Amino acid sequence: MLRDDIQKSVNENLKAGKALEVKVLRFLLSEIQYAEIAKQSDLTDEETVALLAKELRKRKEAIEMFKKANRDDLVADEEKQLTVIQKYLPQQLTESELEKAVDEVLSSLPDKSNMGKIIGLVMAKVKGQADGKMVAELVKKKIS
């Protein structure tokens, strides 16, 4: 399981003396545990990937805000955290692969007016391998 991999990485990074990685991984483990408590059962790997993707989005938003505030020191820290989290997410699709997935979904639907439904179907198809914002932009471009 993904959670076990993260736990092993915490131990390895502790031994290697990598403080930043340990901090980020411990935070991720605590978020996973909070989600498991709320769900009252263990998270599946898919649910864990969704949680990690959410944390990745938070880091990206923080980077944007810190750049606007000219806080380069905080930008660098968030970018380092971002790289640690990305190690545990599935490989992201390229834009051409994502475009192909959108085209497949669009070709299977007779009614192309419900953008939200199309985005939902594409997101289900790519399962955490693409950013929702990028999918929404691509669907919007294809429909109009």
C-alpha positions as CSV (number, residue, x, y, z in Angstrom):
1,M,0.0,0.0,0.0
2,L,1.0,3.6,-0.6
3,R,0.7,4.4,3.1
4,D,3.3,1.7,3.9
5,D,5.6,3.1,1.3
6,I,5.4,6.5,2.9
7,Q,6.1,5.0,6.3
8,K,9.1,3.2,5.0
9,S,10.4,6.4,3.4
10,V,10.0,8.2,6.8
11,N,12.3,5.7,8.4
12,E,14.8,5.8,5.5
13,N,14.9,9.6,5.5
14,L,15.3,9.7,9.3
15,K,18.4,7.4,9.0
16,A,19.7,9.6,6.2
17,G,19.2,12.8,8.2
18,K,16.9,14.4,5.6
19,A,14.8,16.7,7.8
20,L,12.6,18.3,5.1
21,E,11.5,14.9,3.6
22,V,10.8,13.6,7.1
23,K,8.7,16.7,7.9
24,V,6.6,16.4,4.7
25,L,6.1,12.6,4.9
26,R,5.1,12.8,8.6
27,F,2.6,15.5,7.7
28,L,1.2,13.3,4.9
29,L,0.9,10.3,7.2
30,S,-1.0,12.4,9.7
31,E,-3.4,13.6,7.0
32,I,-3.9,10.0,5.9
33,Q,-4.6,9.0,9.5
34,Y,-7.1,11.9,9.9
35,A,-8.9,10.8,6.8
36,E,-9.0,7.2,8.0
37,I,-10.5,8.3,11.3
38,A,-13.1,10.3,9.5
39,K,-13.9,7.4,7.2
40,Q,-13.6,4.9,10.1
41,S,-11.6,2.4,7.9
42,D,-8.3,2.3,6.1
43,L,-7.9,4.3,2.9
44,T,-7.5,2.6,-0.4
45,D,-4.6,3.5,-2.6
46,E,-6.9,5.5,-4.8
47,E,-8.2,7.5,-1.9
48,T,-4.6,8.1,-0.7
49,V,-3.6,9.3,-4.2
50,A,-6.6,11.7,-4.1
51,L,-5.4,13.0,-0.7
52,L,-1.9,13.5,-2.0
53,A,-3.1,15.3,-5.1
54,K,-5.1,17.6,-2.8
55,E,-1.9,18.4,-0.8
56,L,0.0,18.9,-4.1
57,R,-2.7,21.5,-5.2
58,K,-2.4,23.2,-1.8
59,R,1.4,23.6,-2.3
60,K,1.0,24.9,-5.9
61,E,-1.6,27.5,-4.6
62,A,0.8,28.5,-1.8
63,I,3.7,28.9,-4.3
64,E,1.5,31.3,-6.4
65,M,0.6,33.4,-3.4
66,F,4.2,33.5,-2.1
67,K,5.4,34.6,-5.5
68,K,2.9,37.5,-5.6
69,A,4.1,38.5,-2.1
70,N,7.8,38.3,-3.2
71,R,8.6,35.6,-0.6
72,D,11.2,33.7,-2.5
73,D,12.4,31.9,0.7
74,L,8.9,30.4,1.2
75,V,8.5,29.6,-2.5
76,A,11.7,27.5,-2.4
77,D,10.5,25.6,0.7
78,E,7.1,24.9,-0.9
79,E,8.7,23.7,-4.1
80,K,10.9,21.3,-2.2
81,Q,7.8,19.9,-0.4
82,L,6.1,19.6,-3.8
83,T,8.9,17.4,-5.2
84,V,8.6,15.1,-2.1
85,I,4.9,14.7,-2.6
86,Q,5.2,14.1,-6.3
87,K,7.3,11.0,-5.7
88,Y,4.2,9.2,-4.4
89,L,1.8,10.2,-7.1
90,P,1.3,8.3,-10.3
91,Q,3.1,9.6,-13.4
92,Q,1.1,12.6,-14.8
93,L,-0.2,12.4,-18.3
94,T,1.3,14.5,-21.0
95,E,-1.0,17.1,-22.7
96,S,-1.3,15.0,-25.8
97,E,-2.3,11.9,-23.8
98,L,-4.8,14.0,-21.9
99,E,-6.2,15.4,-25.1
100,K,-6.7,11.9,-26.4
101,A,-8.6,10.9,-23.3
102,V,-10.8,14.0,-23.6
103,D,-11.5,13.2,-27.3
104,E,-12.4,9.6,-26.4
105,V,-15.0,10.8,-23.8
106,L,-16.4,13.5,-26.2
107,S,-16.8,10.9,-29.0
108,S,-18.7,8.6,-26.7
109,L,-21.2,11.3,-25.6
110,P,-24.1,12.4,-27.8
111,D,-24.8,15.5,-25.7
112,K,-21.8,17.7,-25.3
113,S,-23.5,20.6,-23.5
114,N,-22.9,19.5,-19.9
115,M,-19.3,20.5,-19.3
116,G,-19.3,19.4,-15.7
117,K,-20.4,15.8,-16.7
118,I,-17.7,15.7,-19.3
119,I,-15.0,16.8,-16.9
120,G,-16.2,14.2,-14.4
121,L,-16.0,11.4,-16.9
122,V,-12.5,12.5,-18.0
123,M,-11.3,12.7,-14.4
124,A,-12.7,9.2,-13.7
125,K,-10.9,7.9,-16.8
126,V,-7.5,9.4,-15.9
127,K,-7.8,8.6,-12.2
128,G,-5.3,11.1,-10.6
129,Q,-3.0,11.3,-13.5
130,A,-4.0,14.8,-14.5
131,D,-4.8,18.1,-12.8
132,G,-8.5,18.9,-12.7
133,K,-7.8,22.5,-13.7
134,M,-5.9,21.4,-16.8
135,V,-8.7,18.9,-17.7
136,A,-11.3,21.7,-17.4
137,E,-9.4,24.0,-19.6
138,L,-8.9,21.3,-22.3
139,V,-12.6,20.3,-22.2
140,K,-13.7,24.0,-22.4
141,K,-11.4,24.5,-25.4
142,K,-12.7,21.3,-27.2
143,I,-16.4,22.1,-26.6
144,S,-16.3,25.7,-27.8
